[in-house]
Each structure stands twice: as C-alpha cells, then as structure tokens.
Amino acid sequence: MFQRTLLAGLTGMLMLTSVAANADTVSDDKAVKMANAAGCFTCHSLKHKDLKNGAKPVGPAWEDVALQYKDKPGAADFLTRIVLEGSNPYASHWKNKAAGIAMPPNAVAISEGDARQLVFWILNH
C-alpha cells in the first residue's frame, strides 16, 4: 500500500514537473497573444498602473499577481482554477489594488492547458 501511494505521489510530481517545464517555454509573444485572444486584457494589465481618475483597475496587474503568488505552494493550480471557474466575489485579497469585482469564469474563452501555461508564464515574470 505504501509503495503504491509513494509511486502515485512520484508520478504526480513528475506530471507537474513536466507541465511546468512545458509552461516555462511559452514565449512572451505567445503568452500575450493567448491573453489577447481570451480577452484577459479587458480587465488586467501586465504592469501595475494607477488610473488617472484615482479609480482602481478592474483586475490586478499580472506583476501584482506574480508578487503575491510566486513562491506559494499550489499557486499555479489555484490560479488556473480561478481563471477557468472565476473568483469569489467576497474575497478581499486585492483590496486597494483592484476594483474588487469577481473574475468571471473563462473556461469558454481559454482551454485549461492554455490557462495553465499563461498562469505559469505570469508566475515566472
């Protein structure tokens, strides 16, 4: 039983390592094209910038996302799920950095594989 559990854990780690390695190879140009095609830049920007009228951007800048989640275990899986399924409208972790509007589900706009690659790209920039 222990050997099967250990083998399953190692297999899972190898799969995640493989996904991470593949995701790391996404070029900046490809990542931006995927994000454009999925409509990500409607709410997000690459770099944090304050709006001229003092309003907060709709969604957090990706550099802020990277800073908040970069070294957290499970961040890529968590953020991929947020991209595909949407976010909790009552979460306040972007307070004072974004407007606080929940992220809508985007599974119809981007595939799980592309979302994962984009998340890995964001976390590595």
N, C-alpha and C positions, 0 to 999 in steps of 0.2 A: 504494500500500500504506500509506504513512504517513498519507494523508488518511483512509483507511478506519479505521485504528487510532485516529486522533485523533477522528474522528466517533463511533466506538464508545465511546471514553472520555468524550466530552462527553455522549453520550446516557445513559450510565450515571450520570454526575454529576447530570444533570437528573432522572433517575428517583429517585435517592437524595434529592435536594433536595425533590422532590415528596412522597416518603414521609415525610421529616422534617417538612415543613410540615403534612401531614395528621395526623401523630402528635402534633405540638405542640398541636393543637386539642382533644385529649382533655381533658375536664374532670376535676377531682379526683374528683367523684362517679362519673363513668363509669369511671374507672380503678379505683377501689375496688370498684365493682360487678363489673367484669371479673375482678379479682383474687379476689374472694369466690367468684364462680361457678366459677373454675378451681381453687379450693382453695389458693391461694397462701399465705393467712394461717395455714394449718396449721403451716407452718414459718418463715415470715417475718413481720416486723412493719414498720411504716412507720418508726418511730424506734428507735434503739438503746436497749435497756434491759437491765440486768443482772438475772438471775433471783435471787430471794430466797435460794435454797439454794446460790448460787455456781455453779450449772451454766451452761453456755453454751447459748444458743438453738440450735435445730436448724439454721436457716439464717440468713445475715446479714441484718441490718435493711437496708431499702432505702436509708436515708440513708447507710449504710456503702458499699453498692454504688455509689451515685452519687458519693461521695467518691473511691472507688478508680478508677472508670472514666470519669468525666465528660469529661475532655479527651483521652482516648486515642483515636487514630485506629482506626476499625473496631470500637469498643466496642459499638455498637448491634447490629451483625451478629453479633459474638461472643456477646453476652448472649442475643440471640434464639435462636441455635443452642443455647445451654446450656438455655434454657427448654424448647425443643422436644425436644432429644435427651438431656438430662441432663448431669451434670458428671463429671469424672474423680474417682474416689474417692480417688486418691492425691495430688491437688493440695493444697498446704498454704497457699494464699494467704489463707485465712480463719482461720489458726491464731490461737488466743486470742480470736477474735471470734465463732466459731460452733462447734458440736459436731464439725464435720468429717465429717459424713455426706454422701455424694454426693447431689446433686439428681437425682431420678428423671426420666426422660423424661416430658414433659407434652403431647405432640402430640395425645393423645386428649382432653385436658381443655381445650385452648385452640387456636384457629386460629393459623396463622403471622402473619396480619395483626393479630389482637388481641395476640399476644405482642409483635410489633414495636411496636405502639402503646404497650403497657404499659412496655416497655423504654425507649422514648423519654421517656415520662412520668417514669419513675424517674430517668433521667439528667438530666432538666431540673428536678428538685426537690431 
